[in-house]
Amino acid sequence: MAHQSKPSLMRIRMRSHQRSSVNKEMNALKKKKTPIWKNPVFYLSILMVVVVAFLFFQIVKLNLLPNTLVGIIGVVLLIFIVLTILFGLVLGRSRKGFRIFGIILSIVLIGTSCFGSYYLMNANGALDRIASDSNYDRHTIQLYAVKHSSLNSEKDLNGQTIGILKNSQRTYVNKVIKQLKADKDIKFTTKTYDSSVELVNDFLGQKIDCMMIDASNLSVMEEMDGRQDIRSEIKSIYKYTYYVKKADTSSTADVTSDAFTVLISGSDSRGSINETSRSDVDMLVTVNPKTHVVLMTSIPRDYYVETTCEASMGCGNGEKDKLTHTGLHGIDTTEMTIEKFMDMDINYHVKVGFSTLSNLVDELGGITVNNPQSFSTGNYSFQQGTIELNGEQALAFARERYSFTEGDKERGRNQMRVLTGILNKVMSPSILKNYQGIMNTLADSFQTNMDTDDISALVKEQLSSQASWKIYTTSLDGTTGTAYCYELGDNASVVFPDDNSISEAKTNIQAVEHGEDPPYASQS
């Protein structure tokens, strides 16, 4: 027994010595460990927290996602932060593998957050640009010469004759004339015309050397017989830009609970969305967010109405003209004119550059449209029935009118069909898949006086409820005829409003506002 106990005692002593050695090594390691603030992983973790926090701020600022989903995203991001710190700084101090995993997780989280923040910042910036409805409309006075003329700048005007119009832009034309004569010492004569037709005829017939007009008037001149290509026959040799203050026409509503009406005006401008031009499309969209009903009311562009605006806006207030010509003085003039002949209030307006409509449709991945009759236009043929349209097809579909017996009226219906297709896409969760691209496209081609908070609230409410909407459409009617148009200074083809049609449209709008289905409209 004594012989057996000796080795056992030695083993005990050896183990005790080993434990003592291990403890000494552990203590030595603890003493050698670098303070946490001297650890590079510490600063990587701080950067990660800041970047992730900024991402969450952008998500909150976007204000589109339901609060519950935002909360879940916040919790998930917090869990990732805790795990990254746990592996990188706590467990990683003694285990190299944990530290490497924590570093990799930090880098991935930083990269993902930077990309997401950039995406959301662009989207938020685009939304701000859409809702940044400027307080001023931009106009340009242009001095034109015929294309083959030897006149190339204002310096060539000495001894020349310039034709001008006697219309609402005369104040600014006079200012340019004074500037050229007094400030630049250029000597020329002017001839005043009451009629745009006479001015263009004399100008292109070389009875006068130049014409000076507001550039937006060119779109009016394109309506004249044989003058569709006038832009290709002339050149600009001098221009002067001026700004006209807009009227405050918005009437706010709680867009998540109260019914509201938006004027959608499609501009035919070839330049910036800020430039004034004819209102090629005029449509009232009445929305009831409680009953989830949308009513679109199309108004013929040639409706013969009394122009209404404030004196500062420069229009022919009280003069009779086509509705499309009111756009020459800004969407506020169009809105106030419609409010008067419809005897109603419009809450907001949206100005749309219809030439860039194709970009929006493409960003949405195309739209589905129910086409009641087959027709062809340009390079496109549209079959009867449910059809899929890309951007260029949608634009062609919305602009054609010569293929229909009812002409502009059927074109208005097709524009509502395209808008219905767009709304169906926008009101689905798929909008989030390419939200940045959609918003950037809208920023380039849309402008509204609706507040960004209202826009966000609408999208957020739809994403939360996932409600299906009933969309109704109707059109104002009238009789085609000829009448004097103020902006043209001559007679032109117009549509005389049908009072019964206007009365039915007002009844439809009031029904939607009161939570009822519109009695004189068709469901899409």
Secondary structure, 3 states (H helix, E strand, C coil): CHHHHHHHHHHHHHHHHHHHHHHHHHHHHHHHCCCHHHCHHHHHHHHHHHHHHHHHHHHHHHCCCCHHHHHHHHHHHHHHHHHHHHHHHHHHHCCHHHHHHHHHHHHHHHHHHHHHHHHHHHHHHHHHHHCCCCCEEEEEEEEEEECCCCCCCHHHCCCCEEEEECCCCHHHHHHHHHHHHHHCCCCCEEEEECCHHHHHHHHHCCCCCEEEEECCHHHHHCCCCCCCCHHHHEEEEEEEEEEEECCCCCCCCCCCCCCEEEEEEEECCCCCCCECCCEEEEEEEEEECCCCEEEEEEECCCEEEECCCCHHHCCCCCCEEEHHHHHHHCHHHHHHHHHHHHCCCCCEEEEEEHHHHHHHHHHCCCEEEEECCCEEECCEEECCEEEEECHHHHHHHHHCCCCCCCCHHHHHHHHHHHHHHHHHHHCCHHHHHHHHHHHHHHHHHEEECCCHHHHHHHHHHHHHHCCCCEEEEEECCEEEEEEEECCCCEEEEEEEECHHHHHHHHHHHHHHHCCCCCCCCEEC
